[in-house]
Amino acid sequence: MYRHIGLMLLGIWIVADAEDADLVNNHPNWKYFDTKHCGITKYDEQNIRIVGGEKAKMGEFPWMVRLGHRYKTNDGLIFFNCAGTLINTRYVLTAAHCGTNNTMARIGEHDVVNVTDCEGSICAPPVQDRKIEKYFGFGYKKEIRKRDLMLVLLEEPVKFNEYVVPACLPRGDVLEADYLGKTVQIAGWGILNSTLGSIPVDLMSLKAPILKNKVCDKIYVHKLDESQFCAGYKTGRDSCAGDSGGPVTKRLKLGGRGQHYVLGIVSYGKKVCGDGPAVYTKVAYFIEDILDKIENY
């Protein structure tokens, strides 16, 4: 089921060739990204990262975005059905299967119930709601669940603070590295138990390993291609309904500085969440196309 909540060859994550990497690394539209300060949180030097299936700390994933639309009734209440990743002041990455009906993006949220997010005596600034101006697709193939990626342009830029920070896009050594067998982080407000339909109040996170594509090929009807990767466990821990479009990130130290990079986007998985690994869209595969679509503003 869809989670409404580089290159791969023979199951081995391999690097892009040097010519392709150079085209990406020298792309003129990197000037629209804060590559120096992206992907940094206030917890990075405290060694208290969440292990798996647990509540995230407030501000631990400051690039998280909720996507939804306003009800015509109920005083304009927003119904959120997908997640996304903030990549600069006006652009968000999400899954194409989330569709183009969402009209609003909320940035800086942690607790979905209380108006003000607080942990103890520390409270975060108010959430930032932005209207969606435009969608950009990447050739989504719904029937075979391929190229499940979409770029969202917000009408107005968001303001960065320690609870609103963009994730870094893959670049340089990050773009060319081999992540097979490595552990990544997945965050979202999706269903905690697909049988009970329980929904969390706080943002949740999970650590999961990247697996060979053939692991997911044995589970799903459509075999994964070079634009996708497989991650997760045999049972128990998984992304789920409500997590669609959310980020798969990894903190990497390049030049002595640790930053969080968005490596994947939540795409789809088992109907019963936690019943096997899930499929994710590989951001590195689309990185040049993403940069090409970024407009001057």
Secondary structure, 3 states (H helix, E strand, C coil): CECCCCEEECCEEECCCHHHHHHHHCCHHHHHCCCCCCCCCCCCCCCCCCCEEEECCCCCCCCEEEEEEECCCHHHCEEEEEEEEECCCCEEEECHHHCCCCCEEEECCCECCCCCCEECCEECCCCEEEEEEEEEECCCEHHHCECCCEEEEECCCCCCECCECCCECCCCHHHHCCCCCCEEEEEECCCCECCCCECCCECEEEEEEEECHHHHHCCCCCCCCCCEEEECCCCCCCCCCCCCCCEEEEEEEECCEEEEEEEEEEEECCCCCCCCCEEEEEHHHHHHHHHHHCCCC
